[in-house]
Amino acid sequence: MNKKIHELLKIKNNETTIFTNKVLKMIDDYINELEAYKYNLDRDYLRLEEQIKELNK
């Protein structure tokens, strides 16, 4: 499991919340989906940027 996820789940007084492996897996899967979505947005942005450059030539 991603170390960042575990760090984010800590409570300020150093007690940690108890999450089942299923919930942690769901959180990890959701993060992976968001990263894939961001990757696609970045790729589309770069493609559109190239098209704008071509139009401005």
N, C-alpha and C positions, 0 to 999 in steps of 0.2 A: 504494500500500500504506500502511496505517496507520503513522504515525510511531512510535506507542507500540510496535507489534510489533517494529519494527527496533531500538528502544532496548532492549526486553526480551531481544533475541537477542544483545546484546553481552556478551562475557566480561569479568570484572573487570579483567583486565590490558590492556583496550582492544583486544584482538584480537577480531575478529568471527568468528562461526562461518559457515561457508559452507552456505547452504541453497539449494536449487533454487527456481525460481519456482513449481514445482508444490507444493512443501512449504509455501512462504509462502502460496500461494493456499488450501491446505487449512487452514492455521492461521486465516487471515482468514475463511474460510467457517464454521469452527467457532465463532469469536468471534461472527459474525453470528447463528448459530443460538442461541447462548447468550443473546445480547441479545434475540432474539425470544421465547425461552422466558421470560426475566425480565419482558419487557413483558406477556406473557400472564398470568404469575403476579400481577403488580401489578394488572392489570385485574380478575382474578378476586377478588383481595383486596379491592379497592375495592367491587366488586359485593356481596360477602358482608358487608362493613362496612355498606353501605346497607340490606341485608336485615335485619341485626341492629338497626339504628336503627328500622326500620319495625316490627319485632316488639316493641320496647321501648316503643312509643308507647301 
